[in-house]
Amino acid sequence: MFDIIYVLEMIGVIAFAISGMIVARSKNMDPVGVFTIGFITALGGGTLRDLMMDNHPLYWIQHQEQPILILAMAIIFSYWRRAHRIRESRIVFPDAIGLGIFSILGAQLALDLGHSWFIASLLGVMTGTFGGALRDTLCNEVPFIFRKDQIYASISFAGCWLYFVCQWVMESETMALSIGLLFIVIVRMLAVRFDIRLQRDTRGNP
């Protein structure tokens, strides 16, 4: 089980880092900026989770391969000539993957530490959304989590609860984790594709 979790963590780090670096390159940032935004996007949520749960040392400090990987990715992104041509809209898929993985893993860690389902779901949402919120804020964009035209945190919250229920009903932790993760990724992509929102503009504007 540990190996599966670790692989998912690395996939989540890569996915979120890519989303951050795409935005950073679109803003014409230098290599330091690309690394910083990629690092914050990938590891910001986990850092907040660890601080909230007084979990020390921070996870990425224990696993230095994660910031090293982000540094290598930042160098490639910074000197890959075609990187700046990638449109910001392309961040939706890697961002959805990162949201799904870190929401579920954050909730799972909170459960392992003895927290209730409700507290674990909130910590899962924080883990999944905080890095992206920092990315957008630093890049002078309104974060997905605060935009009326996006369903974001609510999908993370629902996915965490689906994971809890599946874990309670099923004997397979891996299956429960997979269902919760896929739910978040798929629903997030469908929400973007079909412009599904929690609230429509009552003034008649799109």
Protein Blocks (a to p, Z undefined) as FASTA:
>chain_A
ZZmmmmmmmmmmmmmmmmmmmmmmmnopafklmmmmmmmmmmmmmmmmmmmnopacdfkl
mmmmlmmmmmmmmmmmmmmmklmmpcfklmmmmmmmmmmmmmmmmmmmmmmnopafklmm
mmmmmmmmmmmmmmmmmnopacfklpmkbcfklmmmmmmmmmmmmmmmpmblklmmmmmm
mmmmmmmmmmmmnopafbdcfkopZZ
